[in-house]
Each structure stands twice: as structure tokens, then as C-alpha cells.
């Protein structure tokens, strides 16, 4: 399979977490699959689900690791290795509590910033040069425990905000495919 890019949404597979803030990466790739009329989700193994779609005349693979967030790296690496897709063709989408709701940030390398899913991916690939799009879910209420906050569901108002962010991040994906990551970074960080 000749793939141009692989867009990976991070989340937790258990149905209890389906619409929580921590699953915004899963939500985005589901949104993108629906918008592009991608294939039904298929199992690559019991560790990864994938869907193929065409964006801007390029074959794109959307993936969701179906392990818990902190163990995402190994399954993503196995998928990319099988399809001979190098890390520079991987875009990881996930939540960030330090970015306000309604905003996003893109970068092409760096540390995990404390996000355990990204930390595991960096560890498995052995490089920090992995493009990531962080979708804001913050700020966390001061007196609320971090894990309770990220595992809580969006309110109706917040869901509308996230839907609008997905529209903008979808445009960002199109820019990456057409003009490259550096151009996308220079023009599209929402902060």
C-alpha cells in the first residue's frame, strides 16, 4: 500500500472513555474518516484500527491504536513498519490540557510535554521529530484532579467548540499535504 501520510488519533479504547476529553484524537480521526468518506475501520491487528481515505489526491491512512493511551507507541510503530511508512510521514493528534479549549498547536518535533501517549511514541520510534497536532482541552479547573478532568466528557457547548476546532484542523491537514509542514506551522498555530 503506497501511503502519503498516516494520521494517528490517540485515545483510550474502552467504551467508558469514548467521548472524554482524553479521546479527542480518536474523535478527530473519526471526524476525518466521515468527512472524506474513508473505508470502514478495519483491524490491522488487535492493537490498531485503520481506515483508508483520499485527501487532495493522496492516499492517507487514519489509525487508532486500540491499546490504552500510555502504550500507544509499540502498535503505531508496528503498523508503520509493516507499511514501510517512516516517522516523517506520521501526524499524531491528541489532547493537551495546557492549551485552552478552542485552540490547537502544531509542531514537528520536541519532547512529549508530559503527555504519556506521545512519550511512548517517541520512545518506540527513538526520535522526537514526529509531527503532532495538539488540540486544547484546558484549562483544568484548579481544584479538580487531572485524571478526573481528562476523563470527563465535554459539555454540549464544549462539543460545539471542538467541532469547530476539527474543521480548522482538517484545513491544517490539507495545508500539510499541499504545502508542507513548515508552511503549516508558520501559518496555522491558533495560539
C-alpha positions as CSV (number, residue, x, y, z in Angstrom):
1,X,0.0,0.0,0.0
2,X,1.5,3.3,-1.1
3,X,0.6,5.8,1.6
4,X,1.4,9.6,1.6
5,X,0.7,10.1,5.3
6,X,-0.6,8.3,8.3
7,X,-2.7,10.4,10.7
8,X,-2.9,8.8,14.2
9,X,-5.5,9.9,16.7
10,X,-4.7,9.0,20.3
11,X,-7.3,7.9,22.9
12,X,-8.4,5.1,25.1
13,X,-10.3,2.1,23.6
14,X,-12.7,1.3,26.4
15,X,-16.3,2.5,25.7
16,X,-16.3,4.3,29.0
17,X,-13.8,6.8,27.6
18,X,-15.3,7.2,24.2
19,X,-16.4,10.8,24.4
20,X,-14.0,12.1,27.1
21,X,-11.5,14.9,26.6
22,X,-8.6,12.5,26.6
23,X,-10.1,10.9,23.4
24,X,-10.1,14.0,21.3
25,X,-7.5,12.4,19.0
26,X,-9.8,9.4,18.3
27,X,-12.7,11.8,17.8
28,X,-10.7,13.8,15.2
29,X,-9.8,10.8,13.1
30,X,-13.4,9.6,13.2
31,X,-14.5,13.0,12.0
32,X,-11.9,13.0,9.2
33,X,-12.9,9.5,8.1
34,X,-16.6,10.6,7.9
35,X,-15.7,13.8,6.0
36,X,-13.5,12.0,3.5
37,X,-15.8,9.0,3.2
38,X,-13.0,6.8,4.2
39,X,-13.2,3.0,4.4
40,X,-14.8,1.3,7.4
41,X,-12.5,0.9,10.3
42,X,-10.5,-2.4,9.9
43,X,-8.3,-4.3,12.3
44,X,-4.6,-4.3,11.4
45,X,-4.0,-6.4,14.5
46,X,-5.8,-6.5,17.8
47,X,-3.8,-3.3,18.6
48,X,-4.6,-0.9,15.7
49,X,-7.7,0.1,13.7
50,X,-7.2,1.8,10.4
51,X,-9.2,3.4,7.6
52,X,-8.0,4.5,4.2
53,X,-9.1,7.7,2.5
54,X,-8.1,10.1,-0.3
55,X,-7.3,13.7,0.6
56,X,-6.0,16.0,-2.1
57,X,-5.4,13.0,-4.4
58,X,-3.2,11.4,-1.8
59,X,-3.7,8.1,-0.1
60,X,-4.0,8.7,3.6
61,X,-4.3,6.2,6.4
62,X,-6.1,7.1,9.6
63,X,-5.2,5.0,12.6
64,X,-6.4,4.5,16.1
65,X,-4.2,2.4,18.5
66,X,-6.7,0.3,20.5
67,X,-4.5,0.0,23.5
68,X,-4.6,2.4,26.4
69,X,-3.0,5.8,25.6
70,X,0.2,5.2,27.6
71,X,1.0,2.1,25.4
72,X,0.3,3.6,22.0
73,X,3.9,3.6,20.7
74,X,4.5,-0.1,20.0
75,X,1.4,-0.7,18.0
76,X,1.9,2.5,15.9
77,X,5.5,1.6,15.2
78,X,4.4,-1.9,14.2
79,X,1.8,-0.5,11.8
80,X,4.2,1.9,10.2
81,X,6.9,-0.7,9.9
82,X,4.6,-3.1,8.2
83,X,3.5,-0.5,5.6
84,X,7.1,0.9,5.3
85,X,6.0,4.3,6.5
86,X,8.7,6.4,8.0
87,X,8.1,8.5,11.1
88,X,8.3,11.7,9.0
89,X,5.0,10.7,7.3
90,X,3.3,10.3,10.7
91,X,1.0,13.0,12.2
92,X,-0.2,12.4,15.7
93,X,-3.3,14.1,17.0
94,X,-4.0,14.3,20.8
95,X,-5.4,16.3,23.6
96,X,-3.4,19.0,25.6
97,X,-4.7,20.3,28.9
98,X,-2.2,23.2,28.8
99,X,-3.9,24.6,25.6
100,X,-7.2,26.3,26.0
101,X,-10.4,24.7,24.6
102,X,-10.9,26.0,21.1
103,X,-7.2,26.3,20.3
104,X,-4.7,23.9,18.8
105,X,-0.9,23.8,18.2
106,X,1.2,22.1,15.6
107,X,4.9,21.3,15.9
108,X,7.2,19.0,14.0
109,X,9.5,17.9,16.8
110,X,10.1,18.2,20.5
111,X,9.5,16.4,23.8
112,X,6.3,14.8,24.8
113,X,5.4,17.8,27.0
114,X,4.3,15.3,29.7
115,X,1.7,13.6,27.5
116,X,2.2,9.8,28.2
117,X,0.9,8.7,24.8
118,X,3.3,10.9,22.9
119,X,6.1,9.9,25.3
120,X,5.6,6.3,24.4
121,X,5.5,7.0,20.7
122,X,8.8,9.0,20.9
123,X,10.3,6.2,22.9
124,X,9.3,3.5,20.4
125,X,10.5,5.4,17.3
126,X,13.6,6.7,19.0
127,X,13.2,10.2,17.6
128,X,11.4,13.4,18.7
129,X,10.9,14.6,15.0
130,X,7.3,13.4,14.8
131,X,4.7,15.9,13.7
132,X,2.0,16.4,16.3
133,X,-1.2,18.4,16.4
134,X,-2.3,19.1,20.0
135,X,-5.9,20.0,20.5
136,X,-6.7,22.1,23.5
137,X,-9.0,20.8,26.2
138,X,-8.0,23.2,29.0
139,X,-7.8,24.8,31.3
140,X,-8.3,22.3,34.0
141,X,-10.3,23.7,36.9
142,X,-7.9,24.4,39.7
143,X,-9.5,22.1,42.3
144,X,-10.2,19.2,40.0
145,X,-7.8,16.2,39.8
146,X,-6.1,16.0,36.4
147,X,-7.2,12.4,35.6
148,X,-10.8,13.2,36.5
149,X,-10.7,16.2,34.3
150,X,-9.2,14.5,31.2
151,X,-11.6,11.5,31.6
152,X,-14.7,13.7,31.9
153,X,-16.9,14.3,28.9
154,X,-17.3,17.6,27.0
155,X,-20.4,19.6,27.7
156,X,-22.8,20.4,24.9
157,X,-21.3,23.9,24.5
158,X,-17.8,22.4,24.5
159,X,-18.7,19.8,21.9
160,X,-19.7,22.6,19.5
161,X,-16.3,24.3,20.2
162,X,-14.5,21.0,19.5
163,X,-16.4,20.5,16.2
164,X,-15.2,23.9,15.1
165,X,-11.7,23.1,16.0
166,X,-11.9,19.9,13.9
167,X,-13.0,21.9,10.9
168,X,-9.8,24.1,11.3
169,X,-7.5,21.1,12.0
170,X,-8.9,19.4,8.9
171,X,-7.9,22.5,6.9
172,X,-4.5,22.3,8.5
173,X,-4.1,18.7,7.3
174,X,-4.9,19.8,3.8
175,X,-2.2,22.5,4.1
176,X,0.4,20.0,5.3
177,X,-0.4,17.7,2.3
178,X,-0.2,20.6,-0.2
179,X,2.4,23.0,1.1
180,X,4.4,21.0,3.8
181,X,4.7,21.1,7.5
182,X,6.9,24.2,7.8
183,X,4.3,26.3,5.9
184,X,1.5,24.8,8.1
185,X,3.4,25.7,11.2
186,X,4.1,29.2,10.1
187,X,0.5,29.9,9.2
188,X,-1.7,27.8,11.5
189,X,-0.9,27.7,15.2
190,X,-4.0,29.1,16.8
191,X,-2.4,30.3,20.0
